Amino acid sequence: MALYLVQHGQSLPKDVDPDQGLSEKGVAETERIAEVAKNYHINVGQILHSVKTRARKTADILASALKPTESVKEVEGLKPMDDVAAFAASLNPDTNTLLV
């Protein structure tokens, strides 16, 4: 298994967007990173993202470029203070996974 960790793109301030979706710059940066990953032939089976709007949008942009063979889905356990060991135990060791 390969495990890729990607931070979400730059988000909008809360006073502009209460859900803090991606800013135009965040979308552009994420698209650029997705294209680089595609050109490096990064092969992922699944893309997992947190419940945050900015993470979902980042995952969608990456999925568009990388075409995961299995799924793109929202999962619990990716918040900053979540238990990493518990989340790691839920990963499939036979699948290349990208986490946002």
C-alpha positions as CSV (number, residue, x, y, z in Angstrom):
1,M,0.0,0.0,0.0
2,A,1.1,3.5,-0.8
3,L,-0.4,6.2,1.4
4,Y,-0.5,9.8,0.1
5,L,-1.3,12.7,2.4
6,V,-2.6,15.9,0.8
7,Q,-3.7,19.0,2.7
8,H,-6.8,20.7,1.3
9,G,-6.4,23.7,-0.9
10,Q,-6.5,27.3,0.4
11,S,-10.0,28.0,1.7
12,L,-12.2,31.1,1.9
13,P,-12.4,33.0,5.2
14,K,-15.4,32.1,7.4
15,D,-16.9,35.6,7.0
16,V,-17.0,35.1,3.2
17,D,-18.1,31.4,3.2
18,P,-19.3,29.9,6.5
19,D,-18.5,26.4,5.1
20,Q,-15.0,27.6,4.1
21,G,-14.9,26.1,0.6
22,L,-11.9,26.5,-1.6
23,S,-10.9,29.9,-2.8
24,E,-10.0,30.5,-6.4
25,K,-6.3,30.3,-5.5
26,G,-7.1,27.0,-3.6
27,V,-8.8,25.5,-6.6
28,A,-5.9,26.6,-9.0
29,E,-3.3,25.2,-6.6
30,T,-5.1,21.9,-6.2
31,E,-5.6,21.6,-9.9
32,R,-1.9,22.1,-10.4
33,I,-1.0,19.5,-7.8
34,A,-3.5,17.1,-9.3
35,E,-1.9,17.5,-12.7
36,V,1.6,16.9,-11.3
37,A,0.4,13.8,-9.5
38,K,-1.2,12.6,-12.7
39,N,2.1,13.2,-14.7
40,Y,4.0,11.2,-12.0
41,H,1.5,8.3,-12.7
42,I,0.3,8.3,-9.1
43,N,-2.1,5.3,-8.9
44,V,-4.7,5.4,-6.1
45,G,-7.5,3.0,-5.4
46,Q,-9.4,5.3,-3.1
47,I,-9.4,8.9,-2.0
48,L,-10.7,9.5,1.5
49,H,-11.5,13.0,2.8
50,S,-12.7,14.6,6.0
51,V,-16.2,16.1,6.5
52,K,-14.9,19.6,5.7
53,T,-16.2,21.3,2.4
54,R,-12.6,22.3,1.4
55,A,-11.4,18.7,1.8
56,R,-14.3,17.3,-0.3
57,K,-13.6,19.8,-3.1
58,T,-9.9,19.1,-2.9
59,A,-10.6,15.3,-3.1
60,D,-13.0,15.9,-6.1
61,I,-10.3,17.8,-8.0
62,L,-7.7,15.1,-7.3
63,A,-10.1,12.4,-8.3
64,S,-10.9,14.1,-11.6
65,A,-7.2,13.9,-12.5
66,L,-6.2,10.6,-10.8
67,K,-9.3,8.5,-11.6
68,P,-9.2,6.3,-8.4
69,T,-10.1,2.7,-9.2
70,E,-12.4,2.2,-6.2
71,S,-14.0,5.3,-4.6
72,V,-13.9,8.8,-3.3
73,K,-15.6,9.1,0.1
74,E,-16.0,11.1,3.2
75,V,-14.7,9.4,6.4
76,E,-14.5,10.1,10.1
77,G,-11.2,10.2,11.8
78,L,-9.3,12.8,9.8
79,K,-9.8,15.8,12.1
80,P,-6.7,17.3,13.7
81,M,-7.3,15.8,17.2
82,D,-8.6,12.4,16.0
83,D,-6.8,9.2,17.1
84,V,-4.4,8.4,14.3
85,A,-3.9,4.8,15.4
86,A,-7.6,4.1,15.3
87,F,-7.9,5.5,11.8
88,A,-4.8,3.7,10.5
89,A,-6.3,0.4,11.6
90,S,-9.3,1.1,9.3
91,L,-7.2,1.4,6.2
92,N,-7.0,-1.5,3.7
93,P,-3.3,-2.4,3.3
94,D,-4.0,-3.8,-0.2
95,T,-5.2,-0.4,-1.6
96,N,-3.2,2.7,-2.5
97,T,-4.9,5.5,-0.6
98,L,-4.9,9.3,-0.8
99,L,-6.0,11.1,2.3
100,V,-7.2,14.7,2.2
